[in-house]
Amino acid sequence: MLKKIQTDLKGVPYPLSFNARKYFGTIQEFEKFNWPKSYLKADIYVNAEVEIVDYGKKPMKAGK
């Protein structure tokens, strides 16, 4: 999804810049990075952690 936004739509997903901002020392560094322009050229790596908290209930068949 991120690659498609980057290449086809030529845009930046809205909340992503807020998450990236914490990796800059100052707001000035973040602004100098020019997020909308730099995002289009960036290499993106995603590491997802998934935790299954509930499997749900098995549906009962009619008549049982």
Backbone atoms as SQL, in Angstrom:
CREATE TABLE atoms (id INTEGER PRIMARY KEY, chain TEXT, resi INTEGER, resn TEXT, atom TEXT, x REAL, y REAL, z REAL);
INSERT INTO atoms VALUES
  (1, 'A', 1, 'MET', 'N', 0.813, -1.167, 0.000),
  (2, 'A', 1, 'MET', 'CA', 0.000, 0.000, 0.000),
  (3, 'A', 1, 'MET', 'C', 0.874, 1.256, 0.000),
  (4, 'A', 2, 'LEU', 'N', 1.890, 1.291, 0.848),
  (5, 'A', 2, 'LEU', 'CA', 2.753, 2.474, 0.906),
  (6, 'A', 2, 'LEU', 'C', 3.491, 2.692, -0.405),
  (7, 'A', 3, 'LYS', 'N', 3.944, 1.619, -1.028),
  (8, 'A', 3, 'LYS', 'CA', 4.650, 1.732, -2.303),
  (9, 'A', 3, 'LYS', 'C', 3.714, 2.265, -3.388),
  (10, 'A', 4, 'LYS', 'N', 2.461, 1.802, -3.395),
  (11, 'A', 4, 'LYS', 'CA', 1.492, 2.268, -4.391),
  (12, 'A', 4, 'LYS', 'C', 1.202, 3.758, -4.197),
  (13, 'A', 5, 'ILE', 'N', 1.056, 4.185, -2.955),
  (14, 'A', 5, 'ILE', 'CA', 0.835, 5.608, -2.677),
  (15, 'A', 5, 'ILE', 'C', 2.036, 6.414, -3.149),
  (16, 'A', 6, 'GLN', 'N', 3.216, 5.877, -2.914),
  (17, 'A', 6, 'GLN', 'CA', 4.457, 6.571, -3.265),
  (18, 'A', 6, 'GLN', 'C', 4.640, 6.680, -4.776),
  (19, 'A', 7, 'THR', 'N', 4.355, 5.629, -5.517),
  (20, 'A', 7, 'THR', 'CA', 4.624, 5.625, -6.955),
  (21, 'A', 7, 'THR', 'C', 3.437, 6.068, -7.801),
  (22, 'A', 8, 'ASP', 'N', 2.279, 5.497, -7.569),
  (23, 'A', 8, 'ASP', 'CA', 1.120, 5.785, -8.412),
  (24, 'A', 8, 'ASP', 'C', 0.420, 7.088, -8.036),
  (25, 'A', 9, 'LEU', 'N', 0.178, 7.282, -6.758),
  (26, 'A', 9, 'LEU', 'CA', -0.581, 8.451, -6.321),
  (27, 'A', 9, 'LEU', 'C', 0.293, 9.672, -6.063),
  (28, 'A', 10, 'LYS', 'N', 1.611, 9.452, -5.922),
  (29, 'A', 10, 'LYS', 'CA', 2.568, 10.541, -5.687),
  (30, 'A', 10, 'LYS', 'C', 2.158, 11.411, -4.495),
  (31, 'A', 11, 'GLY', 'N', 1.773, 10.728, -3.411),
  (32, 'A', 11, 'GLY', 'CA', 1.344, 11.456, -2.226),
  (33, 'A', 11, 'GLY', 'C', 1.955, 10.895, -0.966),
  (34, 'A', 12, 'VAL', 'N', 1.542, 11.466, 0.154),
  (35, 'A', 12, 'VAL', 'CA', 2.030, 11.061, 1.469),
  (36, 'A', 12, 'VAL', 'C', 0.830, 10.733, 2.345),
  (37, 'A', 13, 'PRO', 'N', 0.779, 9.518, 2.943),
  (38, 'A', 13, 'PRO', 'CA', -0.316, 9.206, 3.852),
  (39, 'A', 13, 'PRO', 'C', -0.280, 10.140, 5.060),
  (40, 'A', 14, 'TYR', 'N', -1.407, 10.700, 5.425),
  (41, 'A', 14, 'TYR', 'CA', -1.484, 11.748, 6.449),
  (42, 'A', 14, 'TYR', 'C', -0.823, 11.395, 7.783),
  (43, 'A', 15, 'PRO', 'N', -1.175, 10.324, 8.474),
  (44, 'A', 15, 'PRO', 'CA', -0.605, 10.143, 9.814),
  (45, 'A', 15, 'PRO', 'C', 0.862, 9.708, 9.825),
  (46, 'A', 16, 'LEU', 'N', 1.396, 9.310, 8.690),
  (47, 'A', 16, 'LEU', 'CA', 2.774, 8.809, 8.647),
  (48, 'A', 16, 'LEU', 'C', 3.789, 9.866, 9.053),
  (49, 'A', 17, 'SER', 'N', 3.571, 11.107, 8.655),
  (50, 'A', 17, 'SER', 'CA', 4.520, 12.163, 9.006),
  (51, 'A', 17, 'SER', 'C', 4.543, 12.418, 10.512),
  (52, 'A', 18, 'PHE', 'N', 3.407, 12.261, 11.181),
  (53, 'A', 18, 'PHE', 'CA', 3.377, 12.431, 12.634),
  (54, 'A', 18, 'PHE', 'C', 4.196, 11.351, 13.333),
  (55, 'A', 19, 'ASN', 'N', 4.127, 10.135, 12.831),
  (56, 'A', 19, 'ASN', 'CA', 4.924, 9.050, 13.410),
  (57, 'A', 19, 'ASN', 'C', 6.410, 9.246, 13.128),
  (58, 'A', 20, 'ALA', 'N', 6.752, 9.778, 11.964),
  (59, 'A', 20, 'ALA', 'CA', 8.152, 9.982, 11.601),
  (60, 'A', 20, 'ALA', 'C', 8.772, 11.161, 12.332),
  (61, 'A', 21, 'ARG', 'N', 7.970, 12.114, 12.724),
  (62, 'A', 21, 'ARG', 'CA', 8.479, 13.338, 13.354),
  (63, 'A', 21, 'ARG', 'C', 9.303, 13.045, 14.608),
  (64, 'A', 22, 'LYS', 'N', 8.974, 11.992, 15.342),
  (65, 'A', 22, 'LYS', 'CA', 9.696, 11.690, 16.588),
  (66, 'A', 22, 'LYS', 'C', 11.146, 11.256, 16.347),
  (67, 'A', 23, 'TYR', 'N', 11.489, 10.919, 15.112),
  (68, 'A', 23, 'TYR', 'CA', 12.855, 10.506, 14.797),
  (69, 'A', 23, 'TYR', 'C', 13.772, 11.669, 14.438),
  (70, 'A', 24, 'PHE', 'N', 13.243, 12.878, 14.437),
  (71, 'A', 24, 'PHE', 'CA', 14.031, 14.078, 14.185),
  (72, 'A', 24, 'PHE', 'C', 14.291, 14.774, 15.520),
  (73, 'A', 25, 'GLY', 'N', 15.477, 15.334, 15.664),
  (74, 'A', 25, 'GLY', 'CA', 15.839, 16.001, 16.913),
  (75, 'A', 25, 'GLY', 'C', 15.046, 17.269, 17.174),
  (76, 'A', 26, 'THR', 'N', 14.774, 18.028, 16.113),
  (77, 'A', 26, 'THR', 'CA', 14.052, 19.294, 16.256),
  (78, 'A', 26, 'THR', 'C', 13.020, 19.431, 15.129),
  (79, 'A', 27, 'ILE', 'N', 12.099, 20.351, 15.318),
  (80, 'A', 27, 'ILE', 'CA', 11.114, 20.646, 14.275),
  (81, 'A', 27, 'ILE', 'C', 11.819, 21.216, 13.042),
  (82, 'A', 28, 'GLN', 'N', 12.881, 21.994, 13.262),
  (83, 'A', 28, 'GLN', 'CA', 13.620, 22.570, 12.139),
  (84, 'A', 28, 'GLN', 'C', 14.221, 21.470, 11.260),
  (85, 'A', 29, 'GLU', 'N', 14.766, 20.421, 11.875),
  (86, 'A', 29, 'GLU', 'CA', 15.310, 19.299, 11.105),
  (87, 'A', 29, 'GLU', 'C', 14.205, 18.616, 10.296),
  (88, 'A', 30, 'PHE', 'N', 13.057, 18.453, 10.922),
  (89, 'A', 30, 'PHE', 'CA', 11.922, 17.829, 10.245),
  (90, 'A', 30, 'PHE', 'C', 11.481, 18.672, 9.046),
  (91, 'A', 31, 'GLU', 'N', 11.401, 19.974, 9.225),
  (92, 'A', 31, 'GLU', 'CA', 10.992, 20.862, 8.138),
  (93, 'A', 31, 'GLU', 'C', 12.041, 20.900, 7.020),
  (94, 'A', 32, 'LYS', 'N', 13.317, 20.852, 7.391),
  (95, 'A', 32, 'LYS', 'CA', 14.400, 20.849, 6.393),
  (96, 'A', 32, 'LYS', 'C', 14.372, 19.559, 5.565),
  (97, 'A', 33, 'PHE', 'N', 13.970, 18.475, 6.167),
  (98, 'A', 33, 'PHE', 'CA', 13.863, 17.188, 5.479),
  (99, 'A', 33, 'PHE', 'C', 12.857, 17.263, 4.334),
  (100, 'A', 34, 'ASN', 'N', 11.887, 18.158, 4.441),
  (101, 'A', 34, 'ASN', 'CA', 10.848, 18.352, 3.427),
  (102, 'A', 34, 'ASN', 'C', 10.110, 17.035, 3.171),
  (103, 'A', 35, 'TRP', 'N', 9.330, 16.646, 4.134),
  (104, 'A', 35, 'TRP', 'CA', 8.664, 15.342, 4.150),
  (105, 'A', 35, 'TRP', 'C', 7.937, 15.002, 2.844),
  (106, 'A', 36, 'PRO', 'N', 7.074, 15.864, 2.295),
  (107, 'A', 36, 'PRO', 'CA', 6.351, 15.481, 1.075),
  (108, 'A', 36, 'PRO', 'C', 7.267, 15.168, -0.109),
  (109, 'A', 37, 'LYS', 'N', 8.354, 15.901, -0.267),
  (110, 'A', 37, 'LYS', 'CA', 9.272, 15.666, -1.378),
  (111, 'A', 37, 'LYS', 'C', 10.165, 14.449, -1.105),
  (112, 'A', 38, 'SER', 'N', 10.680, 14.324, 0.107),
  (113, 'A', 38, 'SER', 'CA', 11.595, 13.231, 0.447),
  (114, 'A', 38, 'SER', 'C', 10.892, 11.883, 0.504),
  (115, 'A', 39, 'TYR', 'N', 9.624, 11.881, 0.892),
  (116, 'A', 39, 'TYR', 'CA', 8.873, 10.620, 0.976),
  (117, 'A', 39, 'TYR', 'C', 8.788, 9.931, -0.381),
  (118, 'A', 40, 'LEU', 'N', 8.648, 10.706, -1.431),
  (119, 'A', 40, 'LEU', 'CA', 8.501, 10.121, -2.763),
  (120, 'A', 40, 'LEU', 'C', 9.767, 9.392, -3.218),
  (121, 'A', 41, 'LYS', 'N', 10.935, 9.751, -2.671),
  (122, 'A', 41, 'LYS', 'CA', 12.198, 9.112, -3.038),
  (123, 'A', 41, 'LYS', 'C', 12.679, 8.086, -2.012),
  (124, 'A', 42, 'ALA', 'N', 11.984, 7.957, -0.901),
  (125, 'A', 42, 'ALA', 'CA', 12.454, 7.136, 0.219),
  (126, 'A', 42, 'ALA', 'C', 12.296, 5.639, -0.044),
  (127, 'A', 43, 'ASP', 'N', 13.211, 4.847, 0.528),
  (128, 'A', 43, 'ASP', 'CA', 13.062, 3.398, 0.571),
  (129, 'A', 43, 'ASP', 'C', 12.249, 3.085, 1.821),
  (130, 'A', 44, 'ILE', 'N', 11.196, 2.310, 1.671),
  (131, 'A', 44, 'ILE', 'CA', 10.284, 2.045, 2.786),
  (132, 'A', 44, 'ILE', 'C', 10.408, 0.595, 3.223),
  (133, 'A', 45, 'TYR', 'N', 10.620, 0.404, 4.509),
  (134, 'A', 45, 'TYR', 'CA', 10.675, -0.920, 5.112),
  (135, 'A', 45, 'TYR', 'C', 9.636, -0.974, 6.223),
  (136, 'A', 46, 'VAL', 'N', 8.830, -2.028, 6.240),
  (137, 'A', 46, 'VAL', 'CA', 7.763, -2.163, 7.226),
  (138, 'A', 46, 'VAL', 'C', 7.977, -3.446, 8.009),
  (139, 'A', 47, 'ASN', 'N', 7.894, -3.340, 9.317),
  (140, 'A', 47, 'ASN', 'CA', 7.973, -4.494, 10.199),
  (141, 'A', 47, 'ASN', 'C', 6.692, -4.506, 11.029),
  (142, 'A', 48, 'ALA', 'N', 5.833, -5.478, 10.775),
  (143, 'A', 48, 'ALA', 'CA', 4.545, -5.540, 11.468),
  (144, 'A', 48, 'ALA', 'C', 4.575, -6.597, 12.561),
  (145, 'A', 49, 'GLU', 'N', 3.993, -6.269, 13.692),
  (146, 'A', 49, 'GLU', 'CA', 3.828, -7.226, 14.779),
  (147, 'A', 49, 'GLU', 'C', 2.336, -7.477, 14.932),
  (148, 'A', 50, 'VAL', 'N', 1.943, -8.744, 14.878),
  (149, 'A', 50, 'VAL', 'CA', 0.532, -9.110, 14.967),
  (150, 'A', 50, 'VAL', 'C', 0.327, -9.954, 16.208),
  (151, 'A', 51, 'GLU', 'N', -0.688, -9.609, 16.960),
  (152, 'A', 51, 'GLU', 'CA', -1.034, -10.377, 18.159),
  (153, 'A', 51, 'GLU', 'C', -2.502, -10.771, 18.050),
  (154, 'A', 52, 'ILE', 'N', -2.765, -12.073, 18.065),
  (155, 'A', 52, 'ILE', 'CA', -4.143, -12.549, 18.020),
  (156, 'A', 52, 'ILE', 'C', -4.653, -12.606, 19.456),
  (157, 'A', 53, 'VAL', 'N', -5.670, -11.833, 19.740),
  (158, 'A', 53, 'VAL', 'CA', -6.169, -11.754, 21.106),
  (159, 'A', 53, 'VAL', 'C', -7.408, -12.607, 21.333),
  (160, 'A', 54, 'ASP', 'N', -8.138, -12.935, 20.262),
  (161, 'A', 54, 'ASP', 'CA', -9.342, -13.735, 20.416),
  (162, 'A', 54, 'ASP', 'C', -9.666, -14.383, 19.077),
  (163, 'A', 55, 'TYR', 'N', -9.997, -15.642, 19.119),
  (164, 'A', 55, 'TYR', 'CA', -10.342, -16.338, 17.892),
  (165, 'A', 55, 'TYR', 'C', -11.822, -16.189, 17.550),
  (166, 'A', 56, 'GLY', 'N', -12.612, -15.702, 18.453),
  (167, 'A', 56, 'GLY', 'CA', -14.040, -15.567, 18.207),
  (168, 'A', 56, 'GLY', 'C', -14.768, -16.864, 18.495),
  (169, 'A', 57, 'LYS', 'N', -16.065, -16.841, 18.297),
  (170, 'A', 57, 'LYS', 'CA', -16.878, -18.027, 18.558),
  (171, 'A', 57, 'LYS', 'C', -17.196, -18.736, 17.250),
  (172, 'A', 58, 'LYS', 'N', -17.271, -20.044, 17.313),
  (173, 'A', 58, 'LYS', 'CA', -17.628, -20.846, 16.159),
  (174, 'A', 58, 'LYS', 'C', -19.140, -20.757, 15.969),
  (175, 'A', 59, 'PRO', 'N', -19.588, -20.424, 14.774),
  (176, 'A', 59, 'PRO', 'CA', -21.046, -20.320, 14.558),
  (177, 'A', 59, 'PRO', 'C', -21.709, -21.681, 14.683),
  (178, 'A', 60, 'MET', 'N', -22.890, -21.683, 15.309),
  (179, 'A', 60, 'MET', 'CA', -23.633, -22.927, 15.484),
  (180, 'A', 60, 'MET', 'C', -24.523, -23.150, 14.264),
  (181, 'A', 61, 'LYS', 'N', -24.644, -24.406, 13.847),
  (182, 'A', 61, 'LYS', 'CA', -25.504, -24.731, 12.713),
  (183, 'A', 61, 'LYS', 'C', -26.946, -24.865, 13.200),
  (184, 'A', 62, 'ALA', 'N', -27.875, -24.537, 12.339),
  (185, 'A', 62, 'ALA', 'CA', -29.296, -24.624, 12.687),
  (186, 'A', 62, 'ALA', 'C', -29.689, -26.052, 12.970),
  (187, 'A', 63, 'GLY', 'N', -30.484, -26.280, 13.990),
  (188, 'A', 63, 'GLY', 'CA', -30.980, -27.623, 14.315),
  (189, 'A', 63, 'GLY', 'C', -30.089, -28.372, 15.275),
  (190, 'A', 64, 'LYS', 'N', -29.059, -27.778, 15.764),
  (191, 'A', 64, 'LYS', 'CA', -28.178, -28.479, 16.718),
  (192, 'A', 64, 'LYS', 'C', -28.151, -27.774, 18.033);
